[in-house]
Amino acid sequence: MMNMACVAFACHYNGVKYYVELKDRTVNKYSKIMGLGNLTVLMVFFCMMFFGASAFGGASQPLILNNFHPTADLGASFARGLVGCAIISGYPLMFTGLKSGERARDGTRRHGVLHKQTTIRLTNPNRSSRSKAVHDLLKIESSPKFTKDCISLAMLAAITVTATFVTEHELGPLLGVVGALFGSAVVYIIPAMWNLRVAEQMPFFKGERTANVLLGLGGEMQWGADEGKGALHNYIHEHAGV
Protein backbone atom coordinates (compact mmCIF):
# COMPACT_ATOMS: atom_id res chain seq x y z
CA MET A 1 0.00 0.00 0.00
CA MET A 2 2.80 2.42 0.89
CA ASN A 3 4.64 1.72 -2.37
CA MET A 4 1.45 2.13 -4.40
CA ALA A 5 0.66 5.41 -2.66
CA CYS A 6 4.17 6.64 -3.42
CA VAL A 7 3.84 5.72 -7.10
CA ALA A 8 0.26 6.81 -7.75
CA PHE A 9 -0.20 9.89 -5.59
CA ALA A 10 3.22 11.54 -5.70
CA CYS A 11 4.01 15.22 -6.17
CA HIS A 12 5.02 14.29 -9.70
CA TYR A 13 7.92 16.06 -11.39
CA ASN A 14 5.76 16.47 -14.51
CA GLY A 15 3.06 18.29 -12.54
CA VAL A 16 4.13 21.74 -13.76
CA LYS A 17 4.22 20.47 -17.33
CA TYR A 18 0.66 19.19 -17.00
CA TYR A 19 -0.48 22.58 -15.73
CA VAL A 20 1.22 24.48 -18.55
CA GLU A 21 -0.33 22.20 -21.17
CA LEU A 22 -3.85 22.55 -19.71
CA LYS A 23 -6.22 24.51 -21.97
CA ASP A 24 -7.68 27.66 -20.37
CA ARG A 25 -5.73 26.77 -17.26
CA THR A 26 -6.59 28.01 -13.80
CA VAL A 27 -5.54 26.66 -10.44
CA ASN A 28 -9.11 25.58 -9.63
CA LYS A 29 -9.52 23.78 -12.96
CA TYR A 30 -6.16 22.09 -12.53
CA SER A 31 -7.06 21.00 -8.99
CA LYS A 32 -10.35 19.47 -10.15
CA ILE A 33 -8.69 17.55 -12.99
CA MET A 34 -5.91 16.27 -10.73
CA GLY A 35 -8.46 15.29 -8.09
CA LEU A 36 -10.51 13.36 -10.64
CA GLY A 37 -7.37 11.69 -11.97
CA ASN A 38 -6.22 10.65 -8.50
CA LEU A 39 -9.69 9.32 -7.66
CA THR A 40 -9.74 7.26 -10.86
CA VAL A 41 -6.29 5.83 -10.15
CA LEU A 42 -7.32 5.09 -6.57
CA MET A 43 -10.28 3.04 -7.79
CA VAL A 44 -8.15 1.15 -10.32
CA PHE A 45 -5.54 0.29 -7.68
CA PHE A 46 -8.23 -0.71 -5.19
CA CYS A 47 -9.93 -3.05 -7.67
CA MET A 48 -6.59 -4.55 -8.66
CA MET A 49 -5.66 -5.32 -5.04
CA PHE A 50 -9.16 -6.43 -4.01
CA PHE A 51 -9.80 -8.89 -6.83
CA GLY A 52 -6.25 -10.22 -6.73
CA ALA A 53 -6.40 -10.89 -3.00
CA SER A 54 -9.90 -12.37 -3.34
CA ALA A 55 -8.73 -14.83 -5.98
CA PHE A 56 -5.43 -16.01 -4.48
CA GLY A 57 -5.45 -14.87 -0.85
CA GLY A 58 -2.09 -15.17 0.87
CA ALA A 59 -0.55 -16.75 -2.23
CA SER A 60 -0.95 -13.50 -4.20
CA GLN A 61 2.30 -12.41 -5.81
CA PRO A 62 3.38 -8.75 -6.11
CA LEU A 63 2.57 -8.90 -9.83
CA ILE A 64 -0.78 -10.70 -9.77
CA LEU A 65 -0.39 -11.94 -13.34
CA ASN A 66 2.43 -14.20 -12.13
CA ASN A 67 -0.21 -16.25 -10.31
CA PHE A 68 -1.59 -17.38 -13.66
CA HIS A 69 -0.06 -19.98 -15.98
CA PRO A 70 2.65 -18.45 -18.22
CA THR A 71 1.16 -19.76 -21.48
CA ALA A 72 -2.04 -21.78 -20.93
CA ASP A 73 -4.21 -18.90 -19.71
CA LEU A 74 -5.08 -16.79 -22.76
CA GLY A 75 -6.72 -14.05 -20.70
CA ALA A 76 -3.62 -13.61 -18.54
CA SER A 77 -1.40 -13.65 -21.64
CA PHE A 78 -3.54 -10.93 -23.20
CA ALA A 79 -3.32 -8.91 -19.96
CA ARG A 80 0.48 -9.29 -19.99
CA GLY A 81 0.51 -7.90 -23.51
CA LEU A 82 -1.54 -4.90 -22.37
CA VAL A 83 0.87 -4.35 -19.48
CA GLY A 84 3.75 -4.38 -21.95
CA CYS A 85 1.98 -1.80 -24.11
CA ALA A 86 1.33 0.36 -21.03
CA ILE A 87 5.01 0.23 -20.05
CA ILE A 88 6.16 1.11 -23.56
CA SER A 89 3.61 3.94 -23.75
CA GLY A 90 4.70 5.30 -20.38
CA TYR A 91 8.40 5.18 -21.22
CA PRO A 92 8.44 8.54 -23.07
CA LEU A 93 6.52 10.15 -20.20
CA MET A 94 9.18 9.04 -17.72
CA PHE A 95 12.02 9.98 -20.05
CA THR A 96 10.67 13.48 -20.61
CA GLY A 97 11.62 14.36 -17.03
CA LEU A 98 15.26 13.49 -17.71
CA LYS A 99 15.23 15.22 -21.09
CA SER A 100 13.60 18.36 -19.71
CA GLY A 101 16.17 18.51 -16.93
CA GLU A 102 18.97 18.10 -19.44
CA ARG A 103 17.55 20.93 -21.52
CA ALA A 104 16.47 23.15 -18.64
CA ARG A 105 19.42 25.47 -19.15
CA ASP A 106 18.39 26.13 -22.72
CA GLY A 107 16.70 29.54 -22.96
CA THR A 108 14.03 28.38 -25.37
CA ARG A 109 10.49 27.17 -25.15
CA ARG A 110 10.42 23.36 -25.10
CA HIS A 111 7.70 20.87 -24.22
CA GLY A 112 5.29 23.65 -23.26
CA VAL A 113 7.60 25.07 -20.60
CA LEU A 114 9.06 28.53 -21.09
CA HIS A 115 12.43 28.74 -19.40
CA LYS A 116 13.81 32.01 -18.17
CA GLN A 117 15.78 33.80 -20.87
CA THR A 118 18.98 33.93 -18.90
CA THR A 119 22.14 31.88 -18.83
CA ILE A 120 23.71 31.16 -15.46
CA ARG A 121 27.41 30.42 -15.65
CA LEU A 122 28.39 27.98 -12.92
CA THR A 123 32.12 28.08 -13.42
CA ASN A 124 34.29 30.37 -11.35
CA PRO A 125 37.88 31.56 -11.81
CA ASN A 126 39.08 29.56 -8.80
CA ARG A 127 38.18 26.20 -10.29
CA SER A 128 40.89 24.02 -11.71
CA SER A 129 41.30 23.89 -15.47
CA ARG A 130 40.24 20.24 -15.46
CA SER A 131 37.01 21.02 -13.61
CA LYS A 132 36.22 23.89 -15.98
CA ALA A 133 36.94 21.67 -18.98
CA VAL A 134 34.49 19.05 -17.73
CA HIS A 135 31.86 21.75 -17.17
CA ASP A 136 32.41 23.16 -20.66
CA LEU A 137 32.06 19.67 -22.11
CA LEU A 138 28.70 19.19 -20.40
CA LYS A 139 27.42 22.72 -21.05
CA ILE A 140 24.79 22.39 -23.76
CA GLU A 141 22.48 25.38 -23.31
CA SER A 142 23.78 27.00 -26.51
CA SER A 143 24.08 23.77 -28.51
CA PRO A 144 22.17 23.35 -31.78
CA LYS A 145 19.08 21.16 -32.00
CA PHE A 146 21.00 18.34 -33.67
CA THR A 147 23.43 18.13 -30.76
CA LYS A 148 20.63 18.09 -28.20
CA ASP A 149 18.79 15.38 -30.12
CA CYS A 150 21.98 13.32 -30.22
CA ILE A 151 22.41 13.71 -26.46
CA SER A 152 18.82 12.62 -25.85
CA LEU A 153 19.28 9.64 -28.19
CA ALA A 154 22.51 8.64 -26.41
CA MET A 155 20.83 8.76 -23.00
CA LEU A 156 17.88 6.73 -24.28
CA ALA A 157 20.20 4.18 -25.89
CA ALA A 158 22.24 3.79 -22.70
CA ILE A 159 19.10 3.21 -20.63
CA THR A 160 17.69 0.72 -23.16
CA VAL A 161 20.92 -1.29 -23.43
CA THR A 162 21.22 -1.45 -19.65
CA ALA A 163 17.62 -2.58 -19.30
CA THR A 164 18.20 -5.29 -21.92
CA PHE A 165 21.17 -6.96 -20.22
CA VAL A 166 20.45 -6.32 -16.52
CA THR A 167 17.58 -8.21 -14.91
CA GLU A 168 15.29 -6.83 -12.24
CA HIS A 169 16.61 -9.45 -9.81
CA GLU A 170 20.19 -8.26 -10.30
CA LEU A 171 19.19 -4.61 -10.05
CA GLY A 172 16.74 -5.12 -7.18
CA PRO A 173 18.97 -4.11 -4.21
CA LEU A 174 20.17 -0.97 -6.00
CA LEU A 175 16.63 -0.03 -7.00
CA GLY A 176 15.48 -0.54 -3.44
CA VAL A 177 18.08 1.78 -1.92
CA VAL A 178 18.17 4.44 -4.63
CA GLY A 179 14.42 4.34 -5.21
CA ALA A 180 13.59 4.67 -1.54
CA LEU A 181 16.15 7.40 -0.90
CA PHE A 182 15.83 9.59 -3.98
CA GLY A 183 12.17 8.73 -4.61
CA SER A 184 11.10 9.87 -1.17
CA ALA A 185 13.37 12.91 -1.37
CA VAL A 186 12.15 14.09 -4.79
CA VAL A 187 8.50 13.24 -4.18
CA TYR A 188 7.97 14.42 -0.61
CA ILE A 189 10.94 15.97 1.18
CA ILE A 190 12.43 18.42 -1.35
CA PRO A 191 9.06 19.94 -2.46
CA ALA A 192 8.15 20.45 1.19
CA MET A 193 11.48 22.19 1.87
CA TRP A 194 11.01 24.45 -1.15
CA ASN A 195 7.49 25.39 -0.09
CA LEU A 196 8.70 26.17 3.42
CA ARG A 197 11.29 28.56 2.00
CA VAL A 198 8.67 30.21 -0.22
CA ALA A 199 6.25 30.46 2.71
CA GLU A 200 8.80 32.64 4.50
CA GLN A 201 8.54 35.26 1.74
CA MET A 202 4.91 35.02 0.60
CA PRO A 203 1.58 34.78 2.43
CA PHE A 204 -0.03 31.34 2.31
CA PHE A 205 -3.26 29.93 3.64
CA LYS A 206 -3.43 28.92 7.27
CA GLY A 207 -1.83 25.58 7.90
CA GLU A 208 0.43 25.66 4.82
CA ARG A 209 3.61 25.50 6.88
CA THR A 210 2.26 22.66 9.02
CA ALA A 211 1.14 20.73 5.95
CA ASN A 212 4.60 20.97 4.39
CA VAL A 213 6.30 19.90 7.60
CA LEU A 214 4.02 16.86 7.77
CA LEU A 215 4.68 16.11 4.10
CA GLY A 216 8.44 16.15 4.66
CA LEU A 217 8.18 13.99 7.77
CA GLY A 218 5.94 11.59 5.88
CA GLY A 219 8.59 11.29 3.18
CA GLU A 220 11.22 10.43 5.76
CA MET A 221 8.91 7.81 7.26
CA GLN A 222 8.27 6.40 3.78
CA TRP A 223 12.01 6.13 3.18
CA GLY A 224 12.54 4.43 6.54
CA ALA A 225 9.69 1.98 5.92
CA ASP A 226 10.99 1.04 2.48
CA GLU A 227 14.53 0.57 3.75
CA GLY A 228 13.35 -1.52 6.70
CA LYS A 229 11.16 -3.67 4.50
CA GLY A 230 14.00 -4.25 2.04
CA ALA A 231 16.45 -5.16 4.79
CA LEU A 232 13.96 -7.57 6.37
CA HIS A 233 13.22 -9.22 3.03
CA ASN A 234 16.94 -9.70 2.30
CA TYR A 235 17.54 -11.12 5.77
CA ILE A 236 14.71 -13.65 5.43
CA HIS A 237 15.83 -14.58 1.93
CA GLU A 238 19.42 -15.20 3.01
CA HIS A 239 18.79 -16.99 6.33
CA ALA A 240 15.51 -18.80 5.78
CA GLY A 241 15.82 -19.59 2.10
CA VAL A 242 12.47 -17.94 1.35
C-alpha positions in Angstrom: 0.0 0.0 0.0 2.8 2.4 0.9 4.6 1.7 -2.4 1.5 2.1 -4.4 0.7 5.4 -2.7 4.2 6.6 -3.4 3.8 5.7 -7.1 0.3 6.8 -7.8 -0.2 9.9 -5.6 3.2 11.5 -5.7 4.0 15.2 -6.2 5.0 14.3 -9.7 7.9 16.1 -11.4 5.8 16.5 -14.5 3.1 18.3 -12.5 4.1 21.7 -13.8 4.2 20.5 -17.3 0.7 19.2 -17.0 -0.5 22.6 -15.7 1.2 24.5 -18.5 -0.3 22.2 -21.2 -3.9 22.6 -19.7 -6.2 24.5 -22.0 -7.7 27.7 -20.4 -5.7 26.8 -17.3 -6.6 28.0 -13.8 -5.5 26.7 -10.4 -9.1 25.6 -9.6 -9.5 23.8 -13.0 -6.2 22.1 -12.5 -7.1 21.0 -9.0 -10.3 19.5 -10.2 -8.7 17.5 -13.0 -5.9 16.3 -10.7 -8.5 15.3 -8.1 -10.5 13.4 -10.6 -7.4 11.7 -12.0 -6.2 10.7 -8.5 -9.7 9.3 -7.7 -9.7 7.3 -10.9 -6.3 5.8 -10.2 -7.3 5.1 -6.6 -10.3 3.0 -7.8 -8.1 1.2 -10.3 -5.5 0.3 -7.7 -8.2 -0.7 -5.2 -9.9 -3.0 -7.7 -6.6 -4.6 -8.7 -5.7 -5.3 -5.0 -9.2 -6.4 -4.0 -9.8 -8.9 -6.8 -6.2 -10.2 -6.7 -6.4 -10.9 -3.0 -9.9 -12.4 -3.3 -8.7 -14.8 -6.0 -5.4 -16.0 -4.5 -5.4 -14.9 -0.8 -2.1 -15.2 0.9 -0.6 -16.7 -2.2 -0.9 -13.5 -4.2 2.3 -12.4 -5.8 3.4 -8.8 -6.1 2.6 -8.9 -9.8 -0.8 -10.7 -9.8 -0.4 -11.9 -13.3 2.4 -14.2 -12.1 -0.2 -16.2 -10.3 -1.6 -17.4 -13.7 -0.1 -20.0 -16.0 2.6 -18.5 -18.2 1.2 -19.8 -21.5 -2.0 -21.8 -20.9 -4.2 -18.9 -19.7 -5.1 -16.8 -22.8 -6.7 -14.0 -20.7 -3.6 -13.6 -18.5 -1.4 -13.7 -21.6 -3.5 -10.9 -23.2 -3.3 -8.9 -20.0 0.5 -9.3 -20.0 0.5 -7.9 -23.5 -1.5 -4.9 -22.4 0.9 -4.4 -19.5 3.7 -4.4 -21.9 2.0 -1.8 -24.1 1.3 0.4 -21.0 5.0 0.2 -20.1 6.2 1.1 -23.6 3.6 3.9 -23.8 4.7 5.3 -20.4 8.4 5.2 -21.2 8.4 8.5 -23.1 6.5 10.2 -20.2 9.2 9.0 -17.7 12.0 10.0 -20.1 10.7 13.5 -20.6 11.6 14.4 -17.0 15.3 13.5 -17.7 15.2 15.2 -21.1 13.6 18.4 -19.7 16.2 18.5 -16.9 19.0 18.1 -19.4 17.5 20.9 -21.5 16.5 23.2 -18.6 19.4 25.5 -19.2 18.4 26.1 -22.7 16.7 29.5 -23.0 14.0 28.4 -25.4 10.5 27.2 -25.2 10.4 23.4 -25.1 7.7 20.9 -24.2 5.3 23.6 -23.3 7.6 25.1 -20.6 9.1 28.5 -21.1 12.4 28.7 -19.4 13.8 32.0 -18.2 15.8 33.8 -20.9 19.0 33.9 -18.9 22.1 31.9 -18.8 23.7 31.2 -15.5 27.4 30.4 -15.6 28.4 28.0 -12.9 32.1 28.1 -13.4 34.3 30.4 -11.3 37.9 31.6 -11.8 39.1 29.6 -8.8 38.2 26.2 -10.3 40.9 24.0 -11.7 41.3 23.9 -15.5 40.2 20.2 -15.5 37.0 21.0 -13.6 36.2 23.9 -16.0 36.9 21.7 -19.0 34.5 19.1 -17.7 31.9 21.8 -17.2 32.4 23.2 -20.7 32.1 19.7 -22.1 28.7 19.2 -20.4 27.4 22.7 -21.1 24.8 22.4 -23.8 22.5 25.4 -23.3 23.8 27.0 -26.5 24.1 23.8 -28.5 22.2 23.4 -31.8 19.1 21.2 -32.0 21.0 18.3 -33.7 23.4 18.1 -30.8 20.6 18.1 -28.2 18.8 15.4 -30.1 22.0 13.3 -30.2 22.4 13.7 -26.5 18.8 12.6 -25.9 19.3 9.6 -28.2 22.5 8.6 -26.4 20.8 8.8 -23.0 17.9 6.7 -24.3 20.2 4.2 -25.9 22.2 3.8 -22.7 19.1 3.2 -20.6 17.7 0.7 -23.2 20.9 -1.3 -23.4 21.2 -1.4 -19.6 17.6 -2.6 -19.3 18.2 -5.3 -21.9 21.2 -7.0 -20.2 20.5 -6.3 -16.5 17.6 -8.2 -14.9 15.3 -6.8 -12.2 16.6 -9.5 -9.8 20.2 -8.3 -10.3 19.2 -4.6 -10.0 16.7 -5.1 -7.2 19.0 -4.1 -4.2 20.2 -1.0 -6.0 16.6 0.0 -7.0 15.5 -0.5 -3.4 18.1 1.8 -1.9 18.2 4.4 -4.6 14.4 4.3 -5.2 13.6 4.7 -1.5 16.1 7.4 -0.9 15.8 9.6 -4.0 12.2 8.7 -4.6 11.1 9.9 -1.2 13.4 12.9 -1.4 12.1 14.1 -4.8 8.5 13.2 -4.2 8.0 14.4 -0.6 10.9 16.0 1.2 12.4 18.4 -1.4 9.1 19.9 -2.5 8.2 20.4 1.2 11.5 22.2 1.9 11.0 24.5 -1.2 7.5 25.4 -0.1 8.7 26.2 3.4 11.3 28.6 2.0 8.7 30.2 -0.2 6.3 30.5 2.7 8.8 32.6 4.5 8.5 35.3 1.7 4.9 35.0 0.6 1.6 34.8 2.4 0.0 31.3 2.3 -3.3 29.9 3.6 -3.4 28.9 7.3 -1.8 25.6 7.9 0.4 25.7 4.8 3.6 25.5 6.9 2.3 22.7 9.0 1.1 20.7 5.9 4.6 21.0 4.4 6.3 19.9 7.6 4.0 16.9 7.8 4.7 16.1 4.1 8.4 16.2 4.7 8.2 14.0 7.8 5.9 11.6 5.9 8.6 11.3 3.2 11.2 10.4 5.8 8.9 7.8 7.3 8.3 6.4 3.8 12.0 6.1 3.2 12.5 4.4 6.5 9.7 2.0 5.9 11.0 1.0 2.5 14.5 0.6 3.8 13.4 -1.5 6.7 11.2 -3.7 4.5 14.0 -4.2 2.0 16.5 -5.2 4.8 14.0 -7.6 6.4 13.2 -9.2 3.0 16.9 -9.7 2.3 17.5 -11.1 5.8 14.7 -13.6 5.4 15.8 -14.6 1.9 19.4 -15.2 3.0 18.8 -17.0 6.3 15.5 -18.8 5.8 15.8 -19.6 2.1 12.5 -17.9 1.3 
